[in-house]
Amino acid sequence: MTWTAYAWVAFGGALGAMARAFVGTWVQGKVHSTFPWGTFLINATGSLLLGFIATLLAERVISHPNIRPFITIGFIGAYTTFSTFEYESFQLGPSLVALANILGSVIVGYGCVWIGARLALLVSSMHVFARS
């Protein structure tokens, strides 16, 4: 990668980190629960976005070479919260709630990547995006 590409990744990362802070704080403030719903939602929506964007860019859209790393590595990489998910699961202690968080996040996250990829293939088949 070039220094320009790294700068785009850093910019995407800054935006993703701000989005993560906003969404996580907002969701957790609304649900008033010990279950980490903010992190859970961030991981699910990040998985959906990654499945959609990575598939769309790889399969159908020719874009500037810095767009993919800006979005996937930078924005989505900073937006998703795997290490936070792990720590919050640990903090829940050995319990069914911790197990539900771990299994739910992994299963829902995988499902969201799958849905995002399928949506990207559907959108790209509509000839909205055409390869040159």
Secondary structure, 3 states (H helix, E strand, C coil): CCHHHHHHHHHHHHHHHHHHHHHHHHHHHHHCCCCCHHHHHHHHHHHHHHHHHHHHHHHCCCCCCCHHHHHHHHHHHHHCCHHHHHHHHHHCCCCHHHHHHHHHHHHHHHHHHHHHHHHHHHHHHCCCCCCC
